[in-house]
Amino acid sequence: MPQLNPTPWFAILVFSWLIFLTVIPNKVLNHAFTNEITMLNTENLKSDTWNWPWH
């Protein structure tokens, strides 16, 4: 039964993981994000308290 011979399947497993760990991360990390990250100014984040009557 050829399914029990681990030699070709182990090689396929190793080569597929080498592709997953070397080629695919480089392709994913090369994508440019469309939204730029903007830093918030901490001086403008002061909030006012609400003075609502509770009656």
KAJOZI-V666414 format. One record per backbone hydrogen bond with DSSP energy under -1.0 kcal/mol. CO is the residue of the C=O (numbers start at 1). NH is the residue of the N-H. E is the energy in kcal/mol with one decimal. If there is no record, write none. Layout:
co,nh,e
CO,NH,E
CO,NH,E
This chain:
co,nh,e
1,4,-1.0
2,5,-1.1
6,10,-2.5
7,11,-1.6
8,12,-2.1
9,13,-2.2
10,14,-2.5
11,15,-2.6
12,16,-2.3
13,17,-2.1
14,18,-2.1
15,19,-2.0
16,20,-2.4
17,21,-2.2
18,22,-1.3
19,23,-1.4
19,24,-1.6
23,27,-1.7
24,28,-2.2
25,29,-2.6
26,30,-1.0
28,31,-1.2
